[in-house]
Amino acid sequence: MSPSRFARRAGLLLLAVGVLSAIHLDATMAAAPKESKDAVKITATAAKPDADGKQTVTIALDIDQKWHLYANPVKNEDMVNAQTVVKFAPGSKLEDVQIKYPEGKELKDAVVGNYRIYEGKVEITASVRRAKDDTKPLEVSVLVQACSDTTCLLPSTIAVKVEPK
């Protein structure tokens, strides 16, 4: 094979490898989470309200493997704005809301200080008191910020509806 023919073939091969690499990189980037809502799934269930309208709502977070969320309380004042927060929609007409967050796992960080995170599957419980005979679905929103060891995603507020039993 002549040197010029070899150079053309080598150039075409390098071009093909470059194109395939770019396609793979684009596909990898497209599949990578961009917002925190892409790294966590949230569901909520509610027990039947008692005679006084008191009801327990369980919010389940399923956090993708390489990500974590900031616990509430995060126990680091520099990270308070990133901690996980559960809220009920204003139109829910709830008379009393008490949210119990799990403690979370402590991470020791010499740079920013220690803080607490949630990983894997986490349950947050809320005790609410509904107006008498209120059977409307509740809307729960959860503010989250997902981070890995090297990257933090944009914060997201994820809303889910809870049907009363």
N, C-alpha and C positions, 0 to 999 in steps of 0.2 A: 504494500500500500504506500502511495506517495506521501511525503510529509505534509503537503497541503491538504490532501484528502483526510489524513489522520487528524490534522488540526481542526478541520471543519466538523468531523464526527465528534471529536472531543468537545468542541464548542457547543454543538447541538445537545450532547449528553449533559453538559453542565447547565445549559439553559433549561432542559427538561427537569433536572434535579432542582433547580431554583424555583421553577413554576410549581412543582409538586410540594416543595417545602413551604412556599407561600400559601398554597391551598390548605395544607395541613395546619399552618399557623393560624390562618383565618378561621378554620373550623374549630380549632382549640380555643381561640379567643371568643368565638361566638358562643361556645358551650360554657365558658367560664362565667360564674355569677358576676353581675355588675352592681347589683343592689343587694342589701341585706335580705330582702324578701325572697331572693333566689337561693339563699343558703339555709332557709328554715321553713318548715311547714307548721302551721298552727291550726289546731282544732279545738273546739270547746263543747262541753256537754253540761247539762244542768239537771240537778235532782228536782223532784217534784216539790213545789212550795208547800210549806206546812200551813197550818190553820192561821198563823200570824203573818203569812206571806214571806217567811224567811226561806231562802233558797241557797243551795251551794252550787257554784259554777266552777268547773274544773277546766283550766286552759292548759292544753298539752302542746309543748314545743318539741319538735323533732329537728334537731340541728344537724346539718350535714357534717360528715366526719372530720374534715380538715378545718372546720370553722368553730368559733366559740362566740357566745354573746356575753355582754357585761351583766353581772348579777345586780340585783336590787336588794339591799344596798351594795354598791360596788366597793365601798370602804376605801375610796381614794377620791378626795375632793376634786382632783383634776379631771376625773372621768365621770362625774355625776351626770353630765349631759348625755352620756352614751349608755347609761344603765337601762335595763329593760323596764318598761312601764306599761301596766295594764290600765285601761280606762273603759268605762261604759258610755255609750252614746248619750248625749244630753237629754234626748227625748224619752229615755227609758223610765222616767218617773220613779226612780229608786229612792227610798227614804233613808237607807243606810247601806253603805258599801264598806266592807273591810277586806283588804286583799292581803293574802299571806304568800310571800315570796320564799322560795327555798334559799338556803344560805349560800349555795354555790361553792365552788372550789377556789381556794386561795392560790394565786400565782405570785411568786416572789420575783420582783423586778428591781434590780439595783439602779436602773436609770429613772423610771417614773414612780417607783414605789410599789408596794404590794397592792393587789386588787383582787376582786372575786369575779369568777366567770361561771357560765353555764355551758356544759357540753352534752352532746348526745340527746337523751330524752329527759325532759324536765316538766314537772307539773306545778302550776301556780293555781292556788285555790282562792276563790272569792266568796264571801258570805254577803248576800244582798237581801234587803227587805223590799218586797214589791208592794205596790198598792193592792188593797183587797180586790180580789177577782181579776187582777191583771194577768192576762194570758198571752200577751203579745210577745213575739220573739225579742230577745235582747241582742243588741249589737255590741260586741267586745272589740276593742282595738288594742293592738300590742305594738309599742314602739320598740324596735330592736336595732342594734348595730352589730353586724357580724365581722369578725376579724380572724385572720389566720396568724401564723407566726410572723408573716412578712407583709401582709396586706390587710387593710380595712376597707370594707365595702361602704357605699353610701347608706345612711340610715334609712329605714323603711317603717311605715306604719301599716300593719296588716290587720284588716278588719274581718271578723267572722260573725255569722249569726248563730244564736243559740235558741233553739226551739224549746219552750217549756214542756215538761212531761205532763 
